[in-house]
Amino acid sequence: MSIESKSNALKVASTLFYKKRAGNRAGLRLTYRMLAEQDPRAPYSTNESLVNDIFEVMDDFQDKTKHFDLLRLYWLKAEKYDTSEIFLSAIQFMDDHNAILPKTTLPPADDILEFSNFVLQSTDKATHKKQFEKLMQISGGNPIGASNVGFIASRLYARGGDTRAYPEIKIGIEDIVAWNVKMPYFEGNGKTNDASGDNYYFWTHFFAASTLRLIGTAEANFYDKIFEYGSDIMTFVRKTFVGQPTVTAHREASMIGRNLGIAVIEKCEGSI
């Protein structure tokens, strides 16, 4: 994408963000930053380790995956993912606007709780392999559905910013801290290590890349191009328009998540 195209993408995204901030998590930002300053420890998630781990899980579920129309909601098979809802759900917290909630990107609360309880009750770090195994169990072997649960649940527990979509799930500071303890670190993040934020960026970009690539319409391709610079767009908009800059840029987590989302779709289509 050219510099001019990237600039246009930033402008498009900025018009869609935070039209009315129904919820403001400014009071939690000190908690986010405190958690991000903790020293990371192994096991680390790297591009090489995640490629091996994700494809190993995919192989375990291949008999189930091949029977799916992957764009159908695993919890409501009569419905398919909506392109604009994929994009808008991925770029903004549900509590940061008062628009009608999306119908195709919010998995059942019971599934969000099943995944979150699995993570919080893990005896050690919930590695991305462990997360994906559980997510694939929840989705019945649908990798798109798995990443959908992963991104929504991880964002909910990392930031507490989607409670309007799940009023029955109460998220407090203690939950955000406990979630962060279970999150694996990405390698090479430098000074700040926002493990919770990296985790939801990873699953968000995995989900967005896999669904938009599979849909393949002009609209989906346009949104997909924007997501090539997803972390840059988030950083720009939150700093410029919202006045709440992101804790870190999450570039590594975003890039790896995006690349794996695309690779998983290619595997499902038999091209790799």
Backbone as JSON, one array per atom type, in Angstrom:
{
  "sequence": "MSIESKSNALKVASTLFYKKRAGNRAGLRLTYRMLAEQDPRAPYSTNESLVNDIFEVMDDFQDKTKHFDLLRLYWLKAEKYDTSEIFLSAIQFMDDHNAILPKTTLPPADDILEFSNFVLQSTDKATHKKQFEKLMQISGGNPIGASNVGFIASRLYARGGDTRAYPEIKIGIEDIVAWNVKMPYFEGNGKTNDASGDNYYFWTHFFAASTLRLIGTAEANFYDKIFEYGSDIMTFVRKTFVGQPTVTAHREASMIGRNLGIAVIEKCEGSI",
  "N": [[0.85, -1.19, 0.0], [0.57, 2.21, -0.85], [2.02, 5.3, 0.43], [0.14, 7.33, 0.19], [-2.23, 5.84, -0.04], [-2.22, 4.61, 2.43], [-2.55, 6.85, 4.09], [-5.12, 7.61, 3.32], [-6.53, 5.41, 4.26], [-6.2, 5.72, 7.0], [-7.73, 8.02, 7.38], [-10.28, 7.1, 6.7], [-10.71, 5.16, 8.7], [-10.63, 6.8, 10.94], [-12.98, 8.25, 10.79], [-14.81, 6.41, 11.53], [-14.41, 5.66, 14.1], [-15.36, 5.92, 17.49], [-17.73, 7.63, 17.5], [-19.66, 8.33, 19.33], [-18.85, 8.28, 22.58], [-19.91, 6.05, 24.61], [-18.97, 4.76, 26.81], [-16.2, 5.23, 28.98], [-12.97, 4.38, 29.6], [-10.97, 5.66, 30.97], [-10.25, 5.72, 33.64], [-9.2, 3.23, 34.06], [-6.81, 3.15, 32.8], [-4.4, 3.57, 34.14], [-4.08, 1.13, 35.39], [-3.76, -0.55, 33.13], [-1.27, 0.41, 32.19], [0.41, -0.05, 34.34], [0.42, -2.86, 34.43], [1.61, -3.35, 31.99], [4.23, -2.7, 32.4], [5.46, -4.75, 33.65], [8.02, -7.22, 34.02], [8.69, -9.36, 31.31], [8.34, -12.96, 30.89], [9.37, -16.26, 29.95], [7.15, -18.91, 28.76], [7.76, -17.58, 25.47], [5.8, -16.17, 22.83], [6.51, -16.6, 19.53], [6.98, -15.92, 16.01], [7.78, -18.25, 14.67], [7.25, -20.31, 16.56], [4.49, -20.05, 16.87], [3.46, -20.56, 14.31], [4.04, -23.3, 14.08], [2.59, -24.28, 16.3], [-0.12, -23.46, 15.87], [-0.74, -24.71, 13.43], [-0.39, -27.35, 14.14], [-2.53, -27.73, 15.89], [-4.6, -27.25, 14.07], [-4.28, -29.49, 12.42], [-5.07, -31.48, 14.17], [-7.78, -31.03, 14.25], [-8.67, -31.35, 11.69], [-10.52, -33.1, 10.42], [-12.99, -32.2, 11.27], [-12.98, -29.53, 10.51], [-12.98, -29.51, 7.69], [-15.58, -29.93, 6.95], [-16.98, -27.63, 7.26], [-18.79, -24.67, 6.31], [-17.01, -22.06, 6.48], [-17.64, -19.39, 6.89], [-20.06, -19.3, 8.07], [-21.79, -18.69, 11.11], [-20.67, -20.39, 13.92], [-22.33, -20.8, 16.06], [-24.81, -20.21, 15.13], [-25.86, -21.4, 12.56], [-27.39, -20.74, 10.36], [-26.79, -18.18, 9.69], [-24.45, -15.86, 8.24], [-21.2, -14.28, 8.46], [-21.11, -10.74, 8.61], [-19.73, -8.32, 6.53], [-19.16, -5.53, 7.09], [-19.68, -5.51, 9.82], [-17.67, -7.13, 10.8], [-15.4, -5.51, 10.39], [-16.04, -3.13, 11.85], [-16.49, -4.13, 14.42], [-13.97, -5.02, 15.06], [-12.39, -2.73, 15.21], [-13.3, -1.06, 17.23], [-14.27, -0.66, 20.66], [-17.23, -1.98, 22.13], [-18.35, -0.52, 24.15], [-17.65, 2.05, 23.6], [-19.3, 3.42, 21.93], [-22.72, 4.12, 20.99], [-24.12, 2.7, 19.12], [-26.23, 0.3, 17.38], [-25.78, -3.0, 18.47], [-23.58, -5.4, 16.92], [-24.72, -8.25, 15.0], [-23.46, -10.51, 14.14], [-20.89, -10.95, 15.11], [-20.6, -11.39, 17.79], [-20.12, -13.82, 19.87], [-21.95, -16.35, 21.81], [-22.56, -15.62, 25.29], [-22.06, -17.69, 27.1], [-20.05, -19.12, 25.82], [-17.99, -17.27, 25.77], [-17.52, -17.09, 28.5], [-16.78, -19.74, 29.02], [-14.32, -19.91, 27.71], [-12.89, -17.83, 29.0], [-12.9, -18.72, 31.66], [-11.38, -21.02, 31.36], [-8.87, -19.9, 30.72], [-8.34, -18.3, 33.01], [-8.26, -20.22, 34.99], [-6.08, -21.7, 34.38], [-3.09, -23.39, 35.22], [-0.64, -22.31, 34.69], [0.89, -20.0, 32.38], [-1.43, -19.29, 29.8], [-0.76, -20.42, 26.98], [-0.62, -19.56, 23.45], [-1.09, -21.78, 21.91], [-2.48, -23.47, 23.68], [-4.69, -21.83, 24.1], [-5.8, -21.76, 21.49], [-6.43, -24.45, 21.08], [-8.49, -24.78, 22.99], [-10.31, -22.88, 22.05], [-10.93, -23.93, 19.53], [-12.25, -26.23, 20.33], [-14.51, -25.09, 21.51], [-15.7, -23.85, 19.29], [-16.33, -26.0, 17.75], [-14.48, -26.84, 15.92], [-14.2, -24.9, 13.99], [-12.07, -22.62, 12.67], [-12.35, -19.86, 12.2], [-14.55, -19.16, 13.78], [-13.37, -19.84, 16.18], [-11.29, -17.94, 16.45], [-12.88, -15.7, 16.59], [-14.24, -15.91, 19.07], [-11.91, -15.82, 20.58], [-10.89, -13.21, 20.1], [-12.93, -11.47, 21.0], [-13.39, -12.3, 23.69], [-10.82, -12.01, 24.78], [-10.35, -9.27, 24.46], [-12.4, -8.23, 26.02], [-11.67, -9.07, 28.61], [-9.14, -8.0, 28.83], [-9.42, -5.24, 28.67], [-11.96, -4.49, 29.52], [-13.9, -3.29, 27.95], [-16.14, -4.0, 26.47], [-18.53, -4.43, 27.73], [-21.15, -3.69, 27.35], [-22.1, -5.36, 25.42], [-22.08, -7.73, 26.75], [-23.63, -7.77, 29.34], [-24.08, -9.49, 31.44], [-21.66, -10.44, 32.18], [-19.4, -9.54, 34.47], [-16.79, -7.29, 34.74], [-14.04, -6.39, 36.55], [-11.3, -4.47, 38.02], [-9.76, -6.38, 39.3], [-10.23, -8.64, 37.78], [-9.09, -7.94, 35.32], [-6.41, -7.74, 36.07], [-5.92, -10.38, 36.94], [-6.34, -11.74, 34.53], [-4.24, -10.78, 32.97], [-2.05, -11.94, 34.22], [-2.13, -14.54, 33.29], [-1.49, -14.35, 30.63], [0.53, -15.02, 27.75], [3.75, -13.76, 26.71], [4.78, -11.85, 23.88], [7.74, -12.04, 21.97], [10.39, -9.64, 21.82], [9.29, -7.08, 22.25], [10.38, -4.88, 23.44], [10.6, -2.12, 25.67], [8.01, -1.86, 26.88], [5.55, -4.24, 27.83], [2.8, -5.28, 27.08], [1.01, -7.71, 27.68], [-1.69, -8.62, 27.78], [-2.96, -6.84, 26.03], [-1.52, -7.38, 23.67], [-2.36, -10.0, 23.26], [-5.12, -9.78, 22.63], [-4.96, -8.22, 20.35], [-3.59, -9.97, 18.67], [-5.51, -12.08, 18.28], [-7.6, -10.54, 17.23], [-6.59, -9.58, 14.75], [-6.04, -12.01, 13.53], [-8.65, -13.02, 13.27], [-9.91, -10.98, 11.7], [-8.33, -10.96, 9.34], [-8.64, -13.6, 8.38], [-11.44, -13.87, 7.95], [-12.09, -11.69, 6.21], [-10.43, -12.15, 4.01], [-11.47, -14.57, 3.14], [-14.1, -13.9, 2.47], [-13.75, -11.99, 0.36], [-14.88, -9.98, -1.31], [-15.16, -6.73, -2.97], [-15.59, -4.8, -1.0], [-14.74, -6.19, 1.3], [-12.07, -6.63, 0.63], [-11.14, -4.01, 0.63], [-11.38, -3.29, 3.37], [-9.63, -5.18, 4.35], [-7.2, -4.3, 3.34], [-6.89, -2.0, 4.87], [-6.44, -3.18, 7.33], [-3.9, -4.12, 7.03], [-2.36, -2.18, 8.06], [-3.23, -2.1, 10.62], [-2.45, -1.84, 13.45], [-1.07, 0.57, 13.37], [-3.09, 2.31, 12.57], [-4.84, 2.13, 14.77], [-3.21, 3.21, 16.8], [-2.81, 5.85, 15.82], [-5.47, 6.91, 15.67], [-6.49, 6.64, 18.29], [-4.74, 8.27, 19.72], [-4.93, 10.77, 18.4], [-7.67, 11.42, 17.96], [-9.12, 10.45, 20.13], [-7.68, 10.93, 22.39], [-6.61, 9.11, 24.1], [-4.03, 7.41, 24.09], [-2.76, 4.27, 22.85], [-1.41, 1.62, 24.92], [0.83, 0.19, 24.03], [2.22, -0.35, 20.71], [1.66, -2.82, 19.61], [2.58, -4.13, 17.32], [4.01, -6.51, 16.59], [2.39, -8.64, 17.55], [0.04, -8.11, 16.11], [0.89, -8.39, 13.42], [1.77, -11.09, 13.32], [-0.6, -12.4, 14.03], [-2.28, -11.64, 11.9], [-0.91, -12.78, 9.67], [-1.04, -15.49, 10.32], [-3.8, -15.9, 10.36], [-4.43, -15.6, 7.64], [-2.87, -17.69, 6.61], [-4.1, -19.92, 7.75], [-6.61, -19.93, 6.49], [-5.77, -20.39, 3.87], [-4.79, -22.94, 4.21], [-7.14, -24.31, 4.83], [-8.43, -24.05, 2.42], [-6.88, -25.61, 0.9], [-4.58, -24.73, -0.39], [-2.12, -24.64, 0.78]],
  "CA": [[0.0, 0.0, 0.0], [1.37, 3.43, -0.94], [1.85, 6.25, 1.54], [-1.12, 8.02, -0.02], [-3.3, 4.9, 0.29], [-2.21, 4.44, 3.88], [-3.14, 8.06, 4.65], [-6.57, 7.54, 3.09], [-7.06, 4.39, 5.16], [-6.27, 6.33, 8.33], [-8.86, 8.95, 7.4], [-11.51, 6.3, 6.73], [-10.86, 4.57, 10.02], [-10.86, 7.83, 11.95], [-14.38, 8.68, 10.74], [-15.65, 5.34, 12.05], [-14.1, 5.46, 15.51], [-15.77, 6.74, 18.63], [-18.67, 8.69, 17.15], [-20.17, 8.75, 20.63], [-18.22, 7.42, 23.55], [-20.87, 5.71, 25.66], [-18.21, 4.33, 27.98], [-14.85, 5.76, 28.97], [-12.17, 3.59, 30.51], [-9.79, 6.43, 31.35], [-9.89, 5.36, 35.0], [-8.49, 1.96, 34.07], [-5.57, 3.23, 32.03], [-3.27, 3.39, 35.05], [-3.93, -0.31, 35.57], [-3.17, -1.08, 31.9], [0.15, 0.79, 32.09], [1.13, -0.75, 35.41], [0.59, -4.24, 34.0], [2.51, -3.38, 30.82], [5.61, -2.46, 32.82], [6.01, -5.93, 34.3], [9.06, -7.91, 33.24], [8.19, -10.57, 30.65], [9.05, -14.21, 31.14], [9.03, -17.34, 29.03], [7.42, -19.12, 27.33], [7.41, -16.48, 24.59], [5.18, -16.46, 21.54], [7.27, -16.09, 18.4], [6.37, -16.28, 14.74], [8.08, -19.66, 14.37], [6.55, -21.2, 17.48], [3.06, -19.98, 16.64], [3.16, -21.29, 13.07], [4.03, -24.73, 14.41], [1.52, -24.58, 17.26], [-1.45, -23.28, 15.27], [-0.95, -25.75, 12.42], [-0.53, -28.63, 14.84], [-3.92, -27.79, 16.35], [-5.42, -27.39, 12.87], [-4.2, -30.88, 11.99], [-5.87, -32.28, 15.11], [-9.21, -30.79, 14.01], [-8.9, -31.27, 10.25], [-11.7, -33.85, 10.0], [-14.15, -31.37, 11.53], [-12.87, -28.26, 9.77], [-13.26, -29.64, 6.25], [-17.02, -30.02, 6.72], [-17.58, -26.33, 7.57], [-18.81, -23.41, 5.57], [-16.33, -21.33, 7.56], [-18.21, -18.06, 7.09], [-21.3, -19.39, 8.85], [-21.56, -18.6, 12.55], [-20.71, -21.74, 14.48], [-23.42, -20.87, 17.03], [-26.06, -19.91, 14.44], [-25.38, -21.8, 11.23], [-28.2, -20.15, 9.3], [-26.31, -16.83, 9.45], [-23.05, -15.69, 7.85], [-20.56, -13.06, 8.93], [-21.37, -9.51, 7.87], [-18.43, -7.69, 6.27], [-18.97, -4.28, 7.82], [-19.65, -5.8, 11.25], [-16.32, -7.63, 11.1], [-14.49, -4.37, 10.46], [-16.38, -2.2, 12.93], [-16.28, -4.8, 15.71], [-12.54, -5.17, 15.31], [-11.67, -1.48, 15.44], [-13.79, -0.23, 18.33], [-14.93, -1.3, 21.79], [-18.68, -1.8, 22.12], [-18.72, 0.49, 25.15], [-17.2, 3.37, 23.16], [-20.3, 4.01, 21.05], [-24.07, 3.67, 21.36], [-24.76, 2.14, 17.94], [-26.82, -1.03, 17.55], [-24.74, -4.03, 18.58], [-23.52, -6.3, 15.76], [-25.44, -9.5, 15.15], [-22.71, -11.67, 13.65], [-19.53, -11.04, 15.64], [-20.63, -11.51, 19.25], [-20.47, -15.2, 20.25], [-22.74, -16.47, 23.04], [-21.88, -15.32, 26.55], [-21.6, -18.93, 27.72], [-18.78, -19.49, 25.19], [-17.0, -16.3, 26.27], [-17.21, -17.49, 29.87], [-16.05, -21.0, 28.99], [-12.93, -19.63, 27.36], [-12.25, -17.01, 30.04], [-12.66, -19.58, 32.83], [-10.25, -21.88, 31.02], [-7.64, -19.11, 30.85], [-8.12, -17.86, 34.39], [-8.01, -21.38, 35.85], [-4.86, -22.37, 33.95], [-2.1, -23.43, 36.3], [0.47, -21.46, 34.28], [0.5, -19.15, 31.27], [-2.29, -19.88, 28.78], [-0.06, -20.19, 25.71], [-1.54, -19.42, 22.31], [-1.5, -23.12, 21.49], [-3.54, -23.9, 24.6], [-5.87, -21.02, 23.81], [-6.4, -22.17, 20.22], [-7.04, -25.76, 21.31], [-9.76, -24.58, 23.68], [-11.2, -22.13, 21.15], [-11.4, -24.86, 18.5], [-13.24, -27.08, 20.99], [-15.72, -24.29, 21.68], [-16.31, -23.58, 17.98], [-16.58, -27.24, 17.05], [-13.47, -27.03, 14.88], [-14.22, -23.81, 13.01], [-11.0, -21.7, 13.09], [-12.84, -18.48, 12.21], [-15.31, -19.02, 15.01], [-12.43, -19.9, 17.3], [-10.63, -16.64, 16.6], [-13.91, -14.73, 16.97], [-14.33, -16.0, 20.53], [-10.63, -15.38, 21.14], [-10.69, -11.75, 20.08], [-13.93, -10.8, 21.84], [-13.14, -12.61, 25.1], [-9.53, -11.43, 25.19], [-10.5, -7.82, 24.57], [-13.27, -7.98, 27.16], [-10.95, -9.25, 29.88], [-7.94, -7.15, 28.86], [-9.74, -3.81, 28.76], [-13.27, -4.23, 30.1], [-14.52, -2.28, 27.1], [-17.25, -4.54, 25.68], [-19.51, -4.91, 28.69], [-22.49, -3.42, 26.83], [-22.48, -6.55, 24.67], [-22.2, -8.86, 27.68], [-23.91, -7.19, 30.66], [-24.09, -10.53, 32.47], [-20.26, -10.71, 32.56], [-18.9, -8.38, 35.22], [-15.34, -7.17, 34.65], [-13.46, -5.39, 37.43], [-9.84, -4.37, 37.96], [-9.16, -7.65, 39.73], [-10.32, -9.57, 36.65], [-8.11, -7.5, 34.34], [-5.1, -8.11, 36.6], [-5.82, -11.84, 36.92], [-6.21, -12.15, 33.13], [-2.89, -10.45, 32.51], [-1.12, -12.92, 34.8], [-2.18, -15.77, 32.5], [-1.2, -14.09, 29.23], [1.9, -15.2, 27.29], [4.39, -12.58, 26.13], [5.43, -11.9, 22.58], [9.16, -11.72, 22.07], [10.89, -8.49, 21.07], [8.44, -5.89, 22.37], [11.12, -3.73, 23.95], [10.43, -1.66, 27.06], [6.69, -2.17, 27.43], [5.13, -5.61, 27.53], [1.37, -5.33, 27.34], [0.66, -9.06, 27.27], [-3.13, -8.71, 27.55], [-3.26, -6.12, 24.8], [-0.97, -8.15, 22.55], [-3.18, -11.2, 23.03], [-6.36, -9.49, 21.89], [-4.58, -7.77, 19.01], [-3.28, -11.18, 17.91], [-6.75, -12.75, 17.87], [-8.38, -9.63, 16.39], [-6.04, -9.58, 13.4], [-6.27, -13.36, 13.02], [-10.07, -13.08, 12.88], [-10.2, -10.05, 10.6], [-7.65, -11.4, 8.11], [-9.21, -14.85, 7.88], [-12.8, -13.66, 7.43], [-12.12, -10.77, 5.07], [-9.81, -12.83, 2.87], [-12.37, -15.62, 2.67], [-15.24, -13.23, 1.83], [-13.13, -11.65, -0.92], [-15.57, -8.97, -2.11], [-14.44, -5.45, -3.04], [-15.67, -4.17, 0.33], [-13.88, -6.95, 2.21], [-10.67, -6.38, 0.25], [-10.81, -2.66, 1.08], [-11.15, -3.35, 4.81], [-8.44, -5.99, 4.57], [-6.06, -3.41, 3.09], [-6.75, -1.15, 6.05], [-5.88, -3.97, 8.43], [-2.45, -4.28, 6.85], [-1.77, -1.16, 8.93], [-4.18, -2.04, 11.72], [-1.93, -1.3, 14.7], [-0.75, 1.98, 13.13], [-4.37, 3.04, 12.56], [-5.32, 2.21, 16.15], [-2.35, 4.15, 17.52], [-3.08, 7.18, 15.31], [-6.81, 7.38, 16.01], [-6.67, 6.79, 19.75], [-3.96, 9.42, 20.19], [-5.33, 12.02, 17.76], [-9.1, 11.72, 18.05], [-9.7, 10.03, 21.4], [-6.9, 11.45, 23.49], [-6.24, 7.99, 24.96], [-3.1, 6.61, 23.28], [-2.61, 2.86, 23.22], [-0.3, 1.36, 25.83], [1.93, -0.11, 23.11], [1.75, -0.39, 19.33], [1.19, -4.19, 19.34], [2.87, -4.45, 15.92], [4.4, -7.91, 16.4], [1.21, -9.48, 17.75], [-0.87, -7.86, 14.99], [1.47, -8.95, 12.2], [1.75, -12.54, 13.39], [-2.0, -12.81, 13.99], [-2.76, -11.47, 10.53], [-0.28, -13.76, 8.8], [-1.56, -16.82, 10.65], [-5.19, -15.96, 9.9], [-4.39, -15.83, 6.19], [-2.32, -19.03, 6.37], [-5.11, -20.92, 8.13], [-7.6, -19.97, 5.4], [-5.13, -21.05, 2.74], [-4.74, -24.37, 4.52], [-8.5, -24.84, 4.71], [-8.76, -24.1, 1.0], [-6.02, -26.6, 0.25], [-3.5, -24.13, -1.18], [-0.86, -24.93, 1.45]],
  "C": [[0.89, 1.25, 0.0], [1.14, 4.31, 0.27], [0.52, 6.97, 1.42], [-2.31, 7.11, 0.36], [-3.39, 4.69, 1.79], [-2.85, 5.64, 4.57], [-4.65, 8.04, 4.49], [-7.21, 6.53, 4.03], [-7.21, 4.93, 6.57], [-7.47, 7.26, 8.44], [-10.18, 8.2, 7.47], [-11.75, 5.75, 8.12], [-11.22, 5.62, 11.06], [-12.31, 8.31, 11.95], [-15.31, 7.65, 11.35], [-15.47, 5.14, 13.55], [-14.87, 6.43, 16.4], [-16.68, 7.91, 18.26], [-19.38, 9.21, 18.41], [-19.62, 7.78, 21.66], [-19.17, 7.16, 24.71], [-20.16, 5.28, 26.93], [-16.79, 4.85, 27.87], [-14.03, 5.04, 30.02], [-10.93, 4.32, 30.99], [-9.31, 6.05, 32.75], [-9.11, 4.06, 35.11], [-7.11, 2.04, 33.43], [-4.32, 3.1, 32.91], [-3.01, 1.91, 35.29], [-3.28, -0.94, 34.34], [-1.66, -0.82, 31.87], [0.99, 0.09, 33.17], [1.41, -2.2, 34.99], [1.6, -4.35, 32.85], [3.97, -3.17, 31.19], [6.22, -3.67, 33.52], [7.03, -6.62, 33.39], [8.48, -9.18, 32.61], [8.98, -11.81, 31.04], [8.53, -15.28, 30.18], [7.87, -18.17, 29.61], [6.94, -17.95, 26.48], [6.7, -17.0, 23.33], [6.0, -15.8, 20.44], [6.58, -16.52, 17.11], [6.57, -17.77, 14.45], [7.29, -20.6, 15.27], [5.05, -21.21, 17.21], [2.64, -20.67, 15.35], [3.07, -22.78, 13.36], [2.84, -25.09, 15.29], [0.14, -24.52, 16.61], [-1.74, -24.38, 14.24], [-1.05, -27.14, 13.03], [-1.96, -28.81, 15.35], [-4.87, -27.96, 15.16], [-5.42, -28.84, 12.38], [-5.04, -31.79, 12.89], [-7.37, -32.17, 14.82], [-9.58, -30.87, 12.52], [-10.15, -32.0, 9.78], [-12.98, -33.05, 10.23], [-14.15, -30.13, 10.65], [-13.31, -28.39, 8.33], [-14.75, -29.72, 5.94], [-17.73, -28.67, 6.9], [-17.71, -25.43, 6.35], [-18.28, -22.41, 6.58], [-16.92, -19.97, 7.84], [-19.56, -18.1, 7.8], [-20.97, -19.38, 10.34], [-21.66, -20.0, 13.15], [-21.87, -21.9, 15.45], [-24.79, -20.61, 16.39], [-25.83, -20.15, 12.94], [-26.21, -21.27, 10.07], [-27.68, -18.77, 8.89], [-24.83, -16.84, 9.06], [-22.52, -14.37, 8.4], [-20.88, -11.89, 8.01], [-20.06, -8.73, 7.76], [-18.21, -6.44, 7.1], [-18.93, -4.51, 9.32], [-18.3, -6.36, 11.68], [-15.37, -6.45, 11.32], [-14.77, -3.5, 11.68], [-16.2, -2.83, 14.31], [-14.8, -4.85, 16.07], [-11.87, -3.86, 15.69], [-12.19, -0.65, 16.61], [-14.46, -1.08, 19.41], [-16.43, -1.01, 21.72], [-19.13, -0.72, 23.09], [-18.35, 1.9, 24.72], [-18.13, 4.0, 22.13], [-21.67, 3.5, 21.5], [-24.84, 3.15, 20.15], [-25.36, 0.77, 18.27], [-25.7, -2.07, 17.56], [-24.76, -4.94, 17.35], [-24.22, -7.62, 16.06], [-24.59, -10.73, 14.83], [-21.32, -11.83, 14.26], [-19.46, -11.18, 17.16], [-21.07, -12.93, 19.62], [-21.27, -15.24, 21.55], [-21.92, -16.22, 24.3], [-21.34, -16.58, 27.21], [-20.26, -19.37, 27.13], [-17.66, -18.55, 25.61], [-16.57, -16.71, 27.68], [-16.44, -18.81, 29.91], [-14.58, -20.77, 28.68], [-12.23, -18.85, 28.47], [-11.98, -17.84, 31.3], [-11.49, -20.53, 32.59], [-8.93, -21.13, 31.22], [-7.35, -18.81, 32.31], [-7.81, -19.02, 35.33], [-6.78, -22.17, 35.43], [-3.82, -22.31, 35.07], [-0.88, -22.58, 35.98], [-0.02, -20.56, 33.16], [-0.39, -19.93, 30.29], [-1.65, -19.57, 27.43], [-1.06, -20.11, 24.57], [-1.96, -20.78, 21.77], [-2.63, -23.63, 22.38], [-4.83, -23.13, 24.34], [-6.57, -21.52, 22.55], [-7.05, -23.55, 20.34], [-8.42, -25.61, 21.96], [-10.76, -23.87, 22.77], [-11.75, -23.03, 20.05], [-12.41, -25.84, 19.08], [-14.58, -26.35, 21.11], [-16.46, -24.11, 20.36], [-16.62, -24.84, 17.19], [-15.62, -27.49, 15.9], [-13.47, -25.99, 13.8], [-13.18, -22.77, 13.42], [-11.42, -20.23, 13.08], [-13.65, -18.23, 13.47], [-14.42, -19.03, 16.24], [-11.77, -18.55, 17.53], [-11.62, -15.54, 16.98], [-14.09, -14.72, 18.49], [-13.05, -15.47, 21.17], [-10.5, -13.88, 21.19], [-11.68, -11.03, 20.99], [-13.64, -11.05, 23.32], [-11.87, -11.96, 25.59], [-9.63, -9.92, 25.35], [-11.35, -7.45, 25.78], [-12.51, -8.04, 28.47], [-9.67, -8.43, 29.96], [-8.28, -5.7, 29.17], [-11.09, -3.5, 29.4], [-14.09, -3.26, 29.27], [-15.67, -2.78, 26.23], [-18.37, -5.05, 26.57], [-20.95, -4.65, 28.23], [-23.01, -4.63, 26.05], [-22.72, -7.75, 25.58], [-22.46, -8.33, 29.1], [-23.9, -8.22, 31.78], [-22.68, -10.9, 32.92], [-19.68, -9.46, 33.2], [-17.37, -8.39, 35.21], [-14.87, -6.04, 35.57], [-11.95, -5.37, 37.29], [-9.19, -5.69, 38.33], [-9.19, -8.69, 38.61], [-9.28, -9.24, 35.58], [-6.69, -7.89, 34.78], [-4.9, -9.63, 36.52], [-5.65, -12.37, 35.49], [-4.8, -11.92, 32.63], [-1.86, -11.46, 33.01], [-1.03, -14.18, 33.94], [-1.76, -15.59, 31.05], [0.27, -14.36, 28.88], [2.44, -13.92, 26.68], [4.87, -12.86, 24.71], [6.87, -11.45, 22.75], [9.47, -10.43, 21.31], [10.05, -7.24, 21.16], [9.16, -4.68, 22.94], [10.75, -3.4, 25.38], [9.1, -2.07, 27.64], [6.22, -3.53, 26.96], [3.66, -5.78, 27.91], [0.84, -6.68, 26.85], [-0.82, -9.2, 26.96], [-3.53, -8.02, 26.26], [-2.75, -6.85, 23.58], [-1.85, -9.35, 22.23], [-4.44, -10.86, 22.25], [-6.06, -8.91, 20.51], [-4.26, -8.97, 18.12], [-4.56, -11.83, 17.4], [-7.62, -11.86, 16.99], [-7.9, -9.67, 14.95], [-6.15, -10.96, 12.75], [-7.69, -13.45, 12.47], [-10.36, -12.21, 11.66], [-9.59, -10.54, 9.29], [-8.31, -12.64, 7.53], [-10.6, -14.64, 7.28], [-12.81, -12.8, 6.18], [-11.5, -11.39, 3.83], [-10.77, -13.87, 2.28], [-13.6, -15.02, 1.98], [-14.84, -12.74, 0.44], [-13.87, -10.67, -1.81], [-14.74, -7.69, -2.15], [-14.45, -4.76, -1.69], [-14.73, -4.87, 1.31], [-12.41, -6.7, 1.91], [-10.23, -4.98, 0.69], [-10.51, -2.65, 2.58], [-9.87, -4.13, 5.12], [-7.17, -5.17, 4.34], [-5.82, -2.49, 4.29], [-6.07, -1.92, 7.18], [-4.41, -4.31, 8.22], [-1.7, -3.28, 7.74], [-2.63, -0.99, 10.18], [-3.65, -1.42, 12.99], [-1.56, 0.17, 14.55], [-2.02, 2.83, 13.16], [-4.89, 3.21, 13.98], [-4.52, 3.24, 16.95], [-2.67, 5.59, 17.13], [-4.43, 7.72, 15.81], [-6.96, 7.59, 17.51], [-5.89, 7.99, 20.28], [-4.54, 10.73, 19.68], [-6.78, 12.39, 18.04], [-9.7, 11.41, 19.41], [-8.96, 10.61, 22.59], [-6.53, 10.39, 24.51], [-5.31, 7.08, 24.17], [-3.02, 5.18, 23.78], [-1.39, 2.68, 24.1], [0.96, 1.04, 25.05], [1.35, -0.21, 21.71], [1.25, -1.77, 18.92], [1.52, -4.65, 17.92], [3.18, -5.93, 15.71], [3.19, -8.83, 16.52], [0.24, -9.34, 16.58], [-0.39, -8.54, 13.72], [1.39, -10.48, 12.2], [0.31, -13.06, 13.32], [-2.57, -12.73, 12.6], [-2.2, -12.56, 9.61], [-0.81, -15.17, 9.06], [-3.02, -16.97, 10.22], [-5.28, -16.26, 8.42], [-3.91, -17.25, 5.89], [-3.33, -20.13, 6.7], [-6.18, -21.05, 7.05], [-7.01, -20.67, 4.18], [-5.04, -22.56, 2.97], [-6.12, -24.99, 4.36], [-8.93, -24.96, 3.26], [-7.86, -25.03, 0.21], [-4.88, -26.05, -0.55], [-2.15, -24.23, -0.49], [-1.0, -26.24, 2.24]]
}
